[in-house]
Amino acid sequence: MSNNESQEIIVSEGTKVTLHFSITLASGELIDSTFEQEPATFTVGDGNLLAGFEEVVMGLSAGSKEIFTIPQKKALGNITQVTYKQSSVINLVMTSH
C-alpha cells in the first residue's frame, strides 16, 4: 500500500468537506452553483446542510467527481412546496478537493 492509499480520507460524520457543486432542476434550470466562485466548505453532520446532500457525500473520497439525483423534498426541504413544486428531482453535480 502506498502512502497516498493509506492516507485517503473517506467522508463520514464530522469530516470537513470542500467542494464545488451545481444544483439544477429536472427541467435543466440552474438553481445554484459554486463552479464560477470559491468552493463550498462544510462539516458533515453539523446541521448546516439538508440530510439529502449529506447522505450523498458520505463515503466519498478526496477527488471524487459525482452526479447525484436527489428527490426534491430531500434536497430542498420545505422550499420545494412553495418555489420548486414543478419538478420532482434535483440533480447535484459535485467535485471534491
PyMOL CGO cylinders between C-alpha atoms (Angstrom):
from pymol import cmd
from pymol.cgo import CYLINDER

trace = [
    CYLINDER, 0.00, 0.00, 0.00, 1.41, 3.42, -0.94, 0.3, 1, 1, 1, 1, 1, 1,
    CYLINDER, 1.41, 3.42, -0.94, 1.41, 6.47, 1.32, 0.3, 1, 1, 1, 1, 1, 1,
    CYLINDER, 1.41, 6.47, 1.32, -1.42, 8.01, -0.72, 0.3, 1, 1, 1, 1, 1, 1,
    CYLINDER, -1.42, 8.01, -0.72, -3.65, 4.97, -0.26, 0.3, 1, 1, 1, 1, 1, 1,
    CYLINDER, -3.65, 4.97, -0.26, -3.04, 4.80, 3.48, 0.3, 1, 1, 1, 1, 1, 1,
    CYLINDER, -3.04, 4.80, 3.48, -3.95, 8.49, 3.90, 0.3, 1, 1, 1, 1, 1, 1,
    CYLINDER, -3.95, 8.49, 3.90, -7.13, 8.51, 1.80, 0.3, 1, 1, 1, 1, 1, 1,
    CYLINDER, -7.13, 8.51, 1.80, -9.90, 10.39, 3.59, 0.3, 1, 1, 1, 1, 1, 1,
    CYLINDER, -9.90, 10.39, 3.59, -13.41, 8.95, 3.33, 0.3, 1, 1, 1, 1, 1, 1,
    CYLINDER, -13.41, 8.95, 3.33, -16.24, 11.38, 4.12, 0.3, 1, 1, 1, 1, 1, 1,
    CYLINDER, -16.24, 11.38, 4.12, -18.07, 10.50, 7.34, 0.3, 1, 1, 1, 1, 1, 1,
    CYLINDER, -18.07, 10.50, 7.34, -19.75, 12.31, 10.24, 0.3, 1, 1, 1, 1, 1, 1,
    CYLINDER, -19.75, 12.31, 10.24, -17.54, 15.21, 11.33, 0.3, 1, 1, 1, 1, 1, 1,
    CYLINDER, -17.54, 15.21, 11.33, -15.45, 15.36, 8.12, 0.3, 1, 1, 1, 1, 1, 1,
    CYLINDER, -15.45, 15.36, 8.12, -14.73, 18.88, 6.84, 0.3, 1, 1, 1, 1, 1, 1,
    CYLINDER, -14.73, 18.88, 6.84, -15.53, 18.86, 3.12, 0.3, 1, 1, 1, 1, 1, 1,
    CYLINDER, -15.53, 18.86, 3.12, -14.61, 21.43, 0.47, 0.3, 1, 1, 1, 1, 1, 1,
    CYLINDER, -14.61, 21.43, 0.47, -16.27, 21.02, -2.90, 0.3, 1, 1, 1, 1, 1, 1,
    CYLINDER, -16.27, 21.02, -2.90, -17.74, 22.67, -5.95, 0.3, 1, 1, 1, 1, 1, 1,
    CYLINDER, -17.74, 22.67, -5.95, -21.35, 21.93, -6.74, 0.3, 1, 1, 1, 1, 1, 1,
    CYLINDER, -21.35, 21.93, -6.74, -24.18, 22.87, -9.05, 0.3, 1, 1, 1, 1, 1, 1,
    CYLINDER, -24.18, 22.87, -9.05, -27.85, 22.23, -8.47, 0.3, 1, 1, 1, 1, 1, 1,
    CYLINDER, -27.85, 22.23, -8.47, -30.33, 22.01, -11.33, 0.3, 1, 1, 1, 1, 1, 1,
    CYLINDER, -30.33, 22.01, -11.33, -33.97, 21.08, -11.53, 0.3, 1, 1, 1, 1, 1, 1,
    CYLINDER, -33.97, 21.08, -11.53, -35.04, 18.16, -13.71, 0.3, 1, 1, 1, 1, 1, 1,
    CYLINDER, -35.04, 18.16, -13.71, -36.07, 20.80, -16.27, 0.3, 1, 1, 1, 1, 1, 1,
    CYLINDER, -36.07, 20.80, -16.27, -32.42, 21.90, -16.53, 0.3, 1, 1, 1, 1, 1, 1,
    CYLINDER, -32.42, 21.90, -16.53, -32.94, 25.20, -14.67, 0.3, 1, 1, 1, 1, 1, 1,
    CYLINDER, -32.94, 25.20, -14.67, -29.80, 26.08, -12.68, 0.3, 1, 1, 1, 1, 1, 1,
    CYLINDER, -29.80, 26.08, -12.68, -30.62, 26.92, -9.06, 0.3, 1, 1, 1, 1, 1, 1,
    CYLINDER, -30.62, 26.92, -9.06, -27.16, 27.32, -7.55, 0.3, 1, 1, 1, 1, 1, 1,
    CYLINDER, -27.16, 27.32, -7.55, -23.51, 26.71, -8.45, 0.3, 1, 1, 1, 1, 1, 1,
    CYLINDER, -23.51, 26.71, -8.45, -20.06, 27.33, -6.99, 0.3, 1, 1, 1, 1, 1, 1,
    CYLINDER, -20.06, 27.33, -6.99, -18.12, 26.45, -10.16, 0.3, 1, 1, 1, 1, 1, 1,
    CYLINDER, -18.12, 26.45, -10.16, -17.65, 30.15, -11.03, 0.3, 1, 1, 1, 1, 1, 1,
    CYLINDER, -17.65, 30.15, -11.03, -16.55, 31.07, -7.48, 0.3, 1, 1, 1, 1, 1, 1,
    CYLINDER, -16.55, 31.07, -7.48, -14.84, 29.68, -4.40, 0.3, 1, 1, 1, 1, 1, 1,
    CYLINDER, -14.84, 29.68, -4.40, -15.79, 26.12, -3.42, 0.3, 1, 1, 1, 1, 1, 1,
    CYLINDER, -15.79, 26.12, -3.42, -18.18, 25.50, -0.53, 0.3, 1, 1, 1, 1, 1, 1,
    CYLINDER, -18.18, 25.50, -0.53, -16.82, 24.17, 2.77, 0.3, 1, 1, 1, 1, 1, 1,
    CYLINDER, -16.82, 24.17, 2.77, -18.91, 22.44, 5.43, 0.3, 1, 1, 1, 1, 1, 1,
    CYLINDER, -18.91, 22.44, 5.43, -18.64, 19.84, 8.17, 0.3, 1, 1, 1, 1, 1, 1,
    CYLINDER, -18.64, 19.84, 8.17, -20.75, 16.74, 7.65, 0.3, 1, 1, 1, 1, 1, 1,
    CYLINDER, -20.75, 16.74, 7.65, -23.32, 16.36, 10.43, 0.3, 1, 1, 1, 1, 1, 1,
    CYLINDER, -23.32, 16.36, 10.43, -23.12, 19.90, 11.82, 0.3, 1, 1, 1, 1, 1, 1,
    CYLINDER, -23.12, 19.90, 11.82, -26.70, 20.68, 10.78, 0.3, 1, 1, 1, 1, 1, 1,
    CYLINDER, -26.70, 20.68, 10.78, -25.84, 23.25, 8.11, 0.3, 1, 1, 1, 1, 1, 1,
    CYLINDER, -25.84, 23.25, 8.11, -26.78, 21.01, 5.17, 0.3, 1, 1, 1, 1, 1, 1,
    CYLINDER, -26.78, 21.01, 5.17, -30.03, 19.24, 4.45, 0.3, 1, 1, 1, 1, 1, 1,
    CYLINDER, -30.03, 19.24, 4.45, -29.90, 15.49, 5.00, 0.3, 1, 1, 1, 1, 1, 1,
    CYLINDER, -29.90, 15.49, 5.00, -30.28, 14.72, 1.29, 0.3, 1, 1, 1, 1, 1, 1,
    CYLINDER, -30.28, 14.72, 1.29, -26.99, 16.41, 0.50, 0.3, 1, 1, 1, 1, 1, 1,
    CYLINDER, -26.99, 16.41, 0.50, -25.15, 14.91, 3.46, 0.3, 1, 1, 1, 1, 1, 1,
    CYLINDER, -25.15, 14.91, 3.46, -26.35, 11.43, 2.52, 0.3, 1, 1, 1, 1, 1, 1,
    CYLINDER, -26.35, 11.43, 2.52, -24.78, 11.59, -0.94, 0.3, 1, 1, 1, 1, 1, 1,
    CYLINDER, -24.78, 11.59, -0.94, -21.37, 12.84, 0.21, 0.3, 1, 1, 1, 1, 1, 1,
    CYLINDER, -21.37, 12.84, 0.21, -21.00, 10.12, 2.84, 0.3, 1, 1, 1, 1, 1, 1,
    CYLINDER, -21.00, 10.12, 2.84, -18.40, 7.60, 1.72, 0.3, 1, 1, 1, 1, 1, 1,
    CYLINDER, -18.40, 7.60, 1.72, -16.89, 9.79, -1.00, 0.3, 1, 1, 1, 1, 1, 1,
    CYLINDER, -16.89, 9.79, -1.00, -13.14, 10.37, -1.02, 0.3, 1, 1, 1, 1, 1, 1,
    CYLINDER, -13.14, 10.37, -1.02, -10.98, 13.36, -1.96, 0.3, 1, 1, 1, 1, 1, 1,
    CYLINDER, -10.98, 13.36, -1.96, -11.05, 14.00, -5.69, 0.3, 1, 1, 1, 1, 1, 1,
    CYLINDER, -11.05, 14.00, -5.69, -14.44, 12.34, -6.24, 0.3, 1, 1, 1, 1, 1, 1,
    CYLINDER, -14.44, 12.34, -6.24, -16.48, 13.62, -9.18, 0.3, 1, 1, 1, 1, 1, 1,
    CYLINDER, -16.48, 13.62, -9.18, -20.10, 12.53, -8.93, 0.3, 1, 1, 1, 1, 1, 1,
    CYLINDER, -20.10, 12.53, -8.93, -23.56, 13.36, -10.23, 0.3, 1, 1, 1, 1, 1, 1,
    CYLINDER, -23.56, 13.36, -10.23, -26.50, 12.61, -7.93, 0.3, 1, 1, 1, 1, 1, 1,
    CYLINDER, -26.50, 12.61, -7.93, -30.23, 12.87, -8.38, 0.3, 1, 1, 1, 1, 1, 1,
    CYLINDER, -30.23, 12.87, -8.38, -31.94, 13.69, -5.10, 0.3, 1, 1, 1, 1, 1, 1,
    CYLINDER, -31.94, 13.69, -5.10, -35.71, 13.73, -4.53, 0.3, 1, 1, 1, 1, 1, 1,
    CYLINDER, -35.71, 13.73, -4.53, -36.63, 17.40, -4.34, 0.3, 1, 1, 1, 1, 1, 1,
    CYLINDER, -36.63, 17.40, -4.34, -38.14, 17.38, -0.86, 0.3, 1, 1, 1, 1, 1, 1,
    CYLINDER, -38.14, 17.38, -0.86, -34.97, 15.74, 0.50, 0.3, 1, 1, 1, 1, 1, 1,
    CYLINDER, -34.97, 15.74, 0.50, -32.79, 18.22, -1.36, 0.3, 1, 1, 1, 1, 1, 1,
    CYLINDER, -32.79, 18.22, -1.36, -34.57, 21.48, -0.56, 0.3, 1, 1, 1, 1, 1, 1,
    CYLINDER, -34.57, 21.48, -0.56, -36.89, 20.63, 2.30, 0.3, 1, 1, 1, 1, 1, 1,
    CYLINDER, -36.89, 20.63, 2.30, -39.99, 22.82, 2.66, 0.3, 1, 1, 1, 1, 1, 1,
    CYLINDER, -39.99, 22.82, 2.66, -38.77, 25.25, -0.02, 0.3, 1, 1, 1, 1, 1, 1,
    CYLINDER, -38.77, 25.25, -0.02, -39.89, 22.70, -2.63, 0.3, 1, 1, 1, 1, 1, 1,
    CYLINDER, -39.89, 22.70, -2.63, -43.53, 23.02, -1.63, 0.3, 1, 1, 1, 1, 1, 1,
    CYLINDER, -43.53, 23.02, -1.63, -43.60, 26.72, -2.42, 0.3, 1, 1, 1, 1, 1, 1,
    CYLINDER, -43.60, 26.72, -2.42, -40.98, 27.59, -5.00, 0.3, 1, 1, 1, 1, 1, 1,
    CYLINDER, -40.98, 27.59, -5.00, -39.98, 24.47, -6.89, 0.3, 1, 1, 1, 1, 1, 1,
    CYLINDER, -39.98, 24.47, -6.89, -43.13, 22.34, -6.88, 0.3, 1, 1, 1, 1, 1, 1,
    CYLINDER, -43.13, 22.34, -6.88, -42.96, 21.98, -10.69, 0.3, 1, 1, 1, 1, 1, 1,
    CYLINDER, -42.96, 21.98, -10.69, -40.09, 19.50, -10.53, 0.3, 1, 1, 1, 1, 1, 1,
    CYLINDER, -40.09, 19.50, -10.53, -39.76, 16.23, -8.65, 0.3, 1, 1, 1, 1, 1, 1,
    CYLINDER, -39.76, 16.23, -8.65, -35.98, 15.77, -8.59, 0.3, 1, 1, 1, 1, 1, 1,
    CYLINDER, -35.98, 15.77, -8.59, -32.83, 17.80, -8.07, 0.3, 1, 1, 1, 1, 1, 1,
    CYLINDER, -32.83, 17.80, -8.07, -29.60, 16.98, -9.92, 0.3, 1, 1, 1, 1, 1, 1,
    CYLINDER, -29.60, 16.98, -9.92, -26.45, 17.64, -7.91, 0.3, 1, 1, 1, 1, 1, 1,
    CYLINDER, -26.45, 17.64, -7.91, -23.01, 17.70, -9.54, 0.3, 1, 1, 1, 1, 1, 1,
    CYLINDER, -23.01, 17.70, -9.54, -20.10, 17.69, -7.10, 0.3, 1, 1, 1, 1, 1, 1,
    CYLINDER, -20.10, 17.69, -7.10, -16.33, 17.80, -7.45, 0.3, 1, 1, 1, 1, 1, 1,
    CYLINDER, -16.33, 17.80, -7.45, -14.45, 17.43, -4.17, 0.3, 1, 1, 1, 1, 1, 1,
    CYLINDER, -14.45, 17.43, -4.17, -10.93, 18.67, -3.49, 0.3, 1, 1, 1, 1, 1, 1,
]
cmd.load_cgo(trace, "trace")
